[in-house]
Amino acid sequence: MKLNAFTTGTATDLPPVLLAHGLFGSGRNLNGLARRLATDRLVVSVDMRNHGDSPHDPDHSYSAMAADLAQVIEAYGGLADVAGHSMGGKAAMTLALTRPELVRRLAVLDIAPFGYDHSQMFYIDAMQAVDLAGLTLRSEADRRLAEHMGEPGVRAFLLQSLDLKSDPPRWKFNLPVLRAQMDNIVGWPEGLPVAAFTGPALFLAGVTSDYCAGAGIEAIRRWFPQAEIRWIDGAGHWLHADQPEQVADQLAGFFA
């Protein structure tokens, strides 16, 4: 699938950096990281399938998402440094394990190669419950979404993907497919080659997040035995939003 992609910075002798966002996000969510990393190279940000302005498809498996990322890398020269957050991190790990020749360095933000037992279905329920008829203002959309969920910060994040210019307004997410594929999204694919990626790997984890705790750390060590794990103080799962400068500096140093 050809993903919607946009670039920051200019091409240099270094390979480009490819940024992959998480569930319910879009490429624009990682603009801060893109600007920091683009000081000496090209950065390619994508909307993952069933998100943003990328095509919708009933297949939302990690093998499909990894193939999408591979197509982007091949279009930009065939080698990239890759960073992914959450769902995008799992897609990046799948890519590195199955197409290691495309990935020079791998950075993963607050996710492990591990099947989690939580679900993000609550957010899909809330978005699908919102009456979008007649919406023209994001403030009104926020009021309606607040009837179904609290967390103002999460509402603001989700509302970035509400297209108010569409007639009628619509969520850019393919919510029916994300609902149907939720078990796969929070899971981890079977049959991937263990430790097949031997290049440098960096895992950044939020100190107040539990995504990389316990069994998650064990999974990182199994699938990426060379990985360096660094903890970001004052950060939860959305570590690039909680500590943007620290995360950007860590990635810039690692990719350099």
Secondary structure, 3 states (H helix, E strand, C coil): CCCCEEEECCCCCCCCEEEECCCCCCHHHHHHHHHHHCCCCCEEEECCCCCCCCCCCCCCCHHHHHHHHHHHHHHCCCCEEEEEECHHHHHHHHHHHHCHHHEEEEEEECCCCCCCCCCCHHHHHHHHHCCCCCCCCHHHHHHHHHCCCCCHHHHHHHHCCEECCCCCCEECCCHHHHHHCHHHHHCCCCCCCCCCCCCCEEEEEECCCCCCCCHHHHHHHHHCCCCEEEEECCCCCCHHHHCHHHHHHHHHHHHC
